[in-house]
Amino acid sequence: MTTMLTAARAEALFTSQLATGSDPSYDAADKAIRLALRAHGGVRGCAADVAAEYGDHPDLAVPRMRWALELIDQLYAARRTRRRRGWVLVA
């Protein structure tokens, strides 16, 4: 199941400068997401740019979104698991 937050992160990652298929660390992906949100005017801007890519280049957009969703699921699922086990401290 894809939540709205997961979808928003994936859209931002989709519009980021990271290469499709790359395997960035959590910190690198988080930074790329933040930069993409600023560059595209927020979540709505990222969503609009994703839609434009699907219209202009669907053959490239599908694998990129698949990569973005899988990466977000992988990176954030690992953090949720650690948080439940008490491994992540919040100041």
C-alpha positions as CSV (number, residue, x, y, z in Angstrom):
1,M,0.0,0.0,0.0
2,T,1.3,3.4,-1.0
3,T,0.5,6.2,1.5
4,M,0.3,9.8,0.5
5,L,3.6,10.6,2.2
6,T,5.3,7.7,0.3
7,A,3.9,8.9,-3.0
8,A,5.0,12.5,-2.3
9,R,8.5,11.3,-1.4
10,A,8.7,9.2,-4.5
11,E,7.5,12.1,-6.7
12,A,10.2,14.3,-5.3
13,L,12.8,11.6,-5.7
14,F,11.6,11.1,-9.3
15,T,12.3,14.8,-10.0
16,S,15.6,14.8,-8.2
17,Q,19.1,14.7,-9.8
18,L,19.8,11.2,-8.6
19,A,20.3,8.6,-11.4
20,T,17.6,6.0,-12.0
21,G,18.8,2.7,-10.6
22,S,21.2,4.3,-8.1
23,D,21.3,3.0,-4.6
24,P,21.8,6.1,-2.4
25,S,22.0,6.1,1.4
26,Y,19.1,7.4,3.4
27,D,20.9,10.7,3.9
28,A,21.7,11.2,0.2
29,A,18.1,10.3,-0.8
30,D,16.6,12.6,1.9
31,K,18.8,15.5,0.7
32,A,17.8,14.9,-2.9
33,I,14.1,14.9,-1.9
34,R,14.5,18.2,0.0
35,L,16.4,19.8,-2.9
36,A,13.8,18.6,-5.4
37,L,10.9,20.0,-3.3
38,R,12.6,23.4,-3.2
39,A,13.5,23.4,-6.9
40,H,10.0,22.4,-8.1
41,G,8.0,24.5,-5.7
42,G,6.9,21.8,-3.3
43,V,4.9,18.6,-3.6
44,R,2.5,20.0,-6.2
45,G,5.3,21.1,-8.4
46,C,6.9,17.7,-8.2
47,A,3.6,16.0,-9.0
48,A,3.1,18.3,-12.0
49,D,6.6,17.6,-13.3
50,V,6.1,13.8,-12.9
51,A,2.8,14.1,-14.9
52,A,4.6,16.0,-17.6
53,E,7.3,13.3,-17.8
54,Y,4.7,10.6,-18.1
55,G,3.1,12.6,-21.0
56,D,6.3,13.3,-22.7
57,H,8.4,10.2,-22.0
58,P,6.3,7.4,-20.6
59,D,8.9,4.8,-21.6
60,L,11.4,6.5,-19.3
61,A,9.0,7.6,-16.6
62,V,7.7,4.2,-15.7
63,P,11.0,2.7,-14.7
64,R,12.1,5.8,-12.9
65,M,8.9,5.9,-10.8
66,R,9.3,2.2,-10.1
67,W,12.8,2.8,-8.9
68,A,11.7,5.8,-6.8
69,L,8.9,3.9,-5.1
70,E,11.1,0.9,-4.4
71,L,13.8,3.0,-3.0
72,I,11.5,5.0,-0.7
73,D,9.9,1.8,0.5
74,Q,13.3,0.3,1.2
75,L,14.8,3.3,3.0
76,Y,11.8,4.4,5.1
77,A,10.7,0.8,6.0
78,A,14.1,0.2,7.5
79,R,13.9,3.4,9.5
80,R,10.4,2.4,10.8
81,T,11.6,-1.0,11.8
82,R,14.5,0.5,13.8
83,R,12.3,3.1,15.4
84,R,10.0,0.4,16.7
85,R,12.9,-1.5,18.2
86,G,14.1,1.7,19.8
87,W,17.2,2.1,17.7
88,V,16.5,5.7,16.6
89,L,16.8,8.5,19.2
90,V,14.9,11.7,18.7
91,A,16.3,14.8,20.4
